[in-house]
Amino acid sequence: MATADESYVEGQNGSFVSYLITIVEKWTGLEILEGSLNYLDYLLWVFTPLIIVFILPLFIILFLYLSILFLHVYKRKRELKEAYSNNVWDGARKTLATLWDGHATIWHGYEVHGLEKIPHAGPALIVYYHGAIPVDYYYFLARVIIQKGRTCHSVADHFLFKLPGGVREALFSDETYRIFWRRRKGFAQVAIDAQVPIIPMFTRNIREGFRIFGCFGICKWLYEKFKWPFVPIYGGFPVKFCTYLGDPIPYDPNITAAELADKAKQAVQNLIDKHQIIPGNILRALLERVHWRQKNE
């Protein structure tokens, strides 16, 4: 073990990490630290340039993204100021909606077609295809608040109020965009009881934005047996998202809940058949960000 003076000189002539090694050894009496911390010193010298080279561009990209998001919010400053002057919660709601809409526009080039089918007044029930993560629905809510000045109230599976998770379609559908509703008709009964129309909705490429690993066997058994949504999700890819609203299915007092559920399911399926290339492909969905031609509108 070196003396105090020798330790100080070594610390001055060596690296900062070497100086720390000497101090720790003197306090603890553990000479074994020298080898391991010298190795750490070596790793820092080797990998620090690599970290700077690869991480710094990511910070620049993040800064550019935040700058664009700031400008997206700033261009609506007059609307936000008016909203806050009327009601603080209305202002907060519109601010959050603007942030979500900015993220949707920047990250996914988000579009909505058929927003005019949402009534300006009076209720309606929107029924949509559920992606692995329904981020498209959040974007849609933000767009409705901004452009229609209306707030949507969400109806969710009972399980969501017990544990974070999803429903059968979200967990076990895939790039073929199969609808997993089984014979569920509760939503249809709600529409009948409330005497409101049903508006079908589908978002192109929602399954390419977020995917689920193909462990469907055991995961599906766990869900059906215990309602545990243990499925691995990956993604967040900046693919093109485009939400389509179909023609409203009007209230009919002579229709049963089962019949109305079938009509709603077919309406959503028609949107999928018309607007989604099946099977979905992540690369193709990414390329649609730069080459997108809307057809059959």
VMD Tcl script that draws the C-alpha trace (Angstrom):
set ca {
  {0.00 0.00 0.00}
  {1.35 3.41 -0.97}
  {1.81 6.23 1.49}
  {-0.44 9.26 1.51}
  {2.11 11.39 -0.36}
  {2.71 8.69 -2.97}
  {-1.04 8.29 -3.41}
  {-1.46 12.00 -4.00}
  {1.34 12.15 -6.59}
  {-0.05 9.06 -8.35}
  {-3.45 10.66 -8.42}
  {-2.02 13.82 -9.93}
  {-0.01 12.04 -12.64}
  {-2.61 9.34 -13.39}
  {-6.25 9.53 -14.35}
  {-9.04 10.67 -12.11}
  {-10.31 7.08 -11.82}
  {-6.83 5.96 -10.67}
  {-6.89 8.63 -7.98}
  {-10.28 7.38 -6.81}
  {-8.91 3.84 -6.68}
  {-6.15 4.98 -4.32}
  {-8.56 6.82 -2.04}
  {-10.98 3.86 -1.84}
  {-8.13 1.41 -1.16}
  {-6.80 3.62 1.63}
  {-10.24 3.82 3.28}
  {-11.22 0.18 2.87}
  {-7.89 -1.61 2.86}
  {-8.99 -3.64 -0.20}
  {-6.17 -3.79 -2.71}
  {-8.25 -6.00 -4.99}
  {-10.12 -2.91 -6.15}
  {-7.17 -1.76 -8.19}
  {-7.49 -4.42 -10.86}
  {-11.24 -4.12 -11.32}
  {-11.31 -0.32 -11.31}
  {-8.35 -0.13 -13.66}
  {-10.40 -2.29 -16.01}
  {-13.30 0.13 -15.58}
  {-10.96 2.99 -16.36}
  {-9.94 1.22 -19.56}
  {-13.55 0.65 -20.58}
  {-14.39 4.30 -20.04}
  {-11.52 5.42 -22.25}
  {-12.51 2.97 -24.99}
  {-16.27 3.33 -25.00}
  {-16.76 7.01 -24.16}
  {-15.96 8.14 -27.73}
  {-18.31 5.48 -29.09}
  {-21.08 6.58 -26.73}
  {-20.63 10.19 -27.80}
  {-20.64 9.26 -31.49}
  {-23.86 7.23 -31.32}
  {-25.81 8.91 -28.52}
  {-25.25 12.54 -29.52}
  {-27.10 12.18 -32.85}
  {-30.07 10.73 -30.95}
  {-30.13 13.78 -28.70}
  {-30.06 16.01 -31.77}
  {-32.98 14.10 -33.31}
  {-34.87 14.34 -30.02}
  {-34.18 18.07 -29.87}
  {-35.47 18.51 -33.43}
  {-38.59 16.52 -32.57}
  {-39.26 18.61 -29.46}
  {-38.68 21.80 -31.45}
  {-41.28 20.78 -34.03}
  {-43.67 19.76 -31.26}
  {-43.20 23.16 -29.61}
  {-44.02 24.94 -32.88}
  {-47.07 22.71 -33.33}
  {-48.35 23.84 -29.93}
  {-47.30 27.47 -30.44}
  {-49.32 27.88 -33.64}
  {-52.43 27.14 -31.58}
  {-51.53 29.58 -28.82}
  {-54.54 31.80 -29.53}
  {-56.98 28.87 -29.25}
  {-55.30 27.68 -26.06}
  {-55.35 31.16 -24.55}
  {-59.09 31.43 -25.21}
  {-59.68 27.97 -23.75}
  {-57.81 28.84 -20.53}
  {-59.65 32.15 -20.23}
  {-63.01 30.32 -20.33}
  {-62.20 27.31 -18.15}
  {-58.89 26.10 -16.77}
  {-59.78 22.43 -17.29}
  {-60.89 23.09 -20.85}
  {-57.55 24.78 -21.44}
  {-55.67 21.83 -19.95}
  {-57.71 19.40 -22.07}
  {-56.95 21.29 -25.26}
  {-53.27 21.60 -24.36}
  {-52.97 17.84 -23.90}
  {-54.94 17.27 -27.08}
  {-52.55 19.55 -28.96}
  {-49.53 17.66 -27.60}
  {-51.01 14.29 -28.58}
  {-51.99 15.64 -31.99}
  {-48.47 16.99 -32.47}
  {-46.97 13.60 -31.66}
  {-49.43 11.89 -34.01}
  {-48.61 14.30 -36.84}
  {-44.84 14.19 -36.40}
  {-44.35 10.50 -35.61}
  {-47.06 8.88 -37.74}
  {-48.17 11.49 -40.28}
  {-51.59 10.90 -38.75}
  {-54.72 11.55 -40.82}
  {-58.45 11.19 -40.17}
  {-60.96 10.67 -42.97}
  {-64.68 10.99 -42.33}
  {-64.55 13.24 -39.29}
  {-67.62 15.01 -40.63}
  {-69.60 11.87 -39.76}
  {-69.20 12.71 -36.07}
  {-72.35 14.69 -35.13}
  {-71.86 18.29 -34.00}
  {-74.40 17.69 -31.24}
  {-76.03 14.66 -29.74}
  {-74.54 11.26 -28.85}
  {-73.15 8.44 -30.98}
  {-71.24 5.23 -30.24}
  {-67.89 4.71 -32.01}
  {-66.83 1.09 -32.43}
  {-63.31 0.44 -33.71}
  {-60.74 -2.25 -34.43}
  {-58.45 -2.55 -31.40}
  {-54.70 -2.59 -32.05}
  {-52.12 -4.08 -29.69}
  {-51.88 -0.61 -28.16}
  {-54.81 1.64 -29.19}
  {-52.63 4.70 -29.65}
  {-54.68 5.58 -32.74}
  {-57.71 6.01 -30.50}
  {-55.80 8.52 -28.34}
  {-54.82 10.44 -31.47}
  {-58.43 10.35 -32.64}
  {-59.68 11.72 -29.32}
  {-57.22 14.60 -29.58}
  {-58.28 15.38 -33.15}
  {-61.99 15.39 -32.18}
  {-61.33 17.80 -29.30}
  {-59.35 20.15 -31.54}
  {-61.50 20.08 -34.68}
  {-64.96 19.29 -33.34}
  {-64.75 20.79 -29.87}
  {-66.28 17.62 -28.41}
  {-65.07 15.19 -25.76}
  {-65.40 11.43 -26.20}
  {-66.17 9.17 -23.26}
  {-64.63 5.72 -23.47}
  {-66.22 2.35 -22.77}
  {-63.69 -0.37 -21.89}
  {-63.52 -4.03 -20.95}
  {-64.25 -4.78 -17.26}
  {-60.74 -6.22 -16.95}
  {-59.12 -2.84 -17.54}
  {-60.44 -1.67 -14.18}
  {-58.68 -4.55 -12.40}
  {-55.24 -4.68 -14.02}
  {-53.52 -2.85 -16.87}
  {-54.18 -4.90 -19.99}
  {-56.35 -5.21 -23.01}
  {-59.02 -7.29 -24.64}
  {-59.00 -10.38 -26.81}
  {-58.73 -8.56 -30.14}
  {-55.88 -6.35 -28.94}
  {-53.92 -9.35 -27.66}
  {-54.48 -12.02 -30.27}
  {-55.19 -10.39 -33.60}
  {-52.18 -9.97 -35.91}
  {-51.08 -8.52 -39.25}
  {-54.03 -10.29 -40.91}
  {-56.34 -7.93 -38.99}
  {-58.83 -10.56 -37.88}
  {-61.69 -9.27 -35.74}
  {-62.01 -11.07 -32.37}
  {-65.41 -10.09 -31.03}
  {-66.90 -13.55 -30.61}
  {-70.59 -13.12 -29.79}
  {-70.20 -10.06 -27.60}
  {-73.11 -7.70 -28.05}
  {-73.10 -5.49 -24.96}
  {-72.03 -2.44 -26.95}
  {-74.93 -2.99 -29.34}
  {-77.39 -3.17 -26.47}
  {-75.99 0.11 -25.14}
  {-76.59 1.75 -28.54}
  {-80.15 0.40 -28.64}
  {-80.96 1.48 -25.09}
  {-79.50 4.95 -25.70}
  {-81.14 5.15 -29.15}
  {-77.93 6.34 -30.80}
  {-76.17 5.46 -34.06}
  {-73.01 3.34 -34.23}
  {-70.05 4.77 -36.16}
  {-67.47 2.16 -37.29}
  {-63.80 3.12 -37.21}
  {-60.52 1.57 -38.37}
  {-56.93 2.81 -38.51}
  {-54.69 1.70 -41.35}
  {-51.37 0.11 -40.23}
  {-52.24 0.10 -36.53}
  {-50.83 -3.45 -36.26}
  {-47.58 -2.30 -37.86}
  {-47.10 0.40 -35.24}
  {-47.11 -2.12 -32.39}
  {-46.82 -5.89 -32.65}
  {-47.13 -8.83 -30.26}
  {-44.65 -11.70 -30.23}
  {-46.16 -14.93 -31.48}
  {-46.49 -16.86 -28.20}
  {-50.22 -17.14 -28.75}
  {-50.64 -20.67 -27.42}
  {-49.71 -20.25 -23.76}
  {-50.65 -16.55 -23.71}
  {-54.12 -17.24 -25.06}
  {-54.63 -20.07 -22.57}
  {-53.65 -17.76 -19.69}
  {-56.02 -15.08 -20.90}
  {-58.98 -17.40 -21.45}
  {-58.38 -19.20 -18.13}
  {-57.40 -16.37 -15.79}
  {-57.88 -13.17 -17.87}
  {-54.16 -12.44 -17.55}
  {-52.88 -10.34 -20.48}
  {-49.31 -11.62 -20.35}
  {-48.19 -10.91 -23.90}
  {-44.91 -9.26 -25.00}
  {-45.44 -6.12 -27.08}
  {-42.83 -4.42 -29.25}
  {-42.87 -1.57 -31.73}
  {-43.43 2.16 -31.66}
  {-42.41 2.28 -35.32}
  {-43.14 5.61 -37.08}
  {-45.43 4.02 -39.64}
  {-48.21 5.83 -41.49}
  {-51.48 5.93 -39.53}
  {-54.74 6.86 -41.21}
  {-58.06 6.57 -39.39}
  {-61.27 5.98 -41.35}
  {-64.81 6.52 -40.11}
  {-67.56 4.58 -41.84}
  {-71.16 5.58 -42.43}
  {-73.19 5.64 -39.21}
  {-75.50 2.70 -38.54}
  {-78.73 4.44 -37.52}
  {-80.81 3.51 -34.52}
  {-83.47 0.94 -35.37}
  {-85.99 0.02 -32.66}
  {-86.83 -3.22 -34.47}
  {-83.31 -4.68 -34.51}
  {-81.91 -7.02 -31.86}
  {-78.59 -6.48 -30.10}
  {-77.12 -9.56 -31.81}
  {-78.17 -8.30 -35.25}
  {-76.80 -4.83 -34.58}
  {-73.51 -6.27 -33.32}
  {-73.19 -8.27 -36.56}
  {-73.87 -5.15 -38.63}
  {-71.24 -3.18 -36.70}
  {-68.71 -5.99 -37.07}
  {-69.33 -6.16 -40.82}
  {-68.99 -2.38 -41.11}
  {-65.57 -2.47 -39.40}
  {-64.57 -5.43 -41.59}
  {-65.55 -3.45 -44.69}
  {-63.22 -0.63 -43.63}
  {-60.39 -3.13 -43.13}
  {-61.01 -4.73 -46.54}
  {-61.12 -1.35 -48.26}
  {-58.19 0.42 -46.63}
  {-55.73 -2.20 -45.33}
  {-53.29 -4.26 -47.39}
  {-53.25 -7.74 -45.84}
  {-51.03 -9.09 -44.49}
  {-49.69 -5.94 -42.96}
  {-46.01 -5.17 -43.48}
  {-43.90 -2.87 -41.30}
  {-41.51 -1.81 -44.07}
  {-44.36 -0.98 -46.42}
  {-46.10 0.99 -43.69}
  {-42.88 2.95 -43.08}
  {-42.52 3.73 -46.79}
  {-46.05 5.11 -46.83}
  {-44.71 8.01 -44.77}
  {-42.86 9.27 -47.86}
  {-45.02 7.84 -50.66}
  {-48.68 7.92 -49.76}
  {-51.46 8.02 -52.31}
  {-54.98 8.06 -50.92}
  {-57.43 6.07 -53.02}
  {-61.05 5.04 -52.97}
  {-62.07 7.98 -50.79}
}
mol new
graphics top color blue
foreach p $ca { graphics top sphere $p radius 0.5 }
foreach p [lrange $ca 0 end-1] q [lrange $ca 1 end] { graphics top cylinder $p $q radius 0.2 }
display resetview
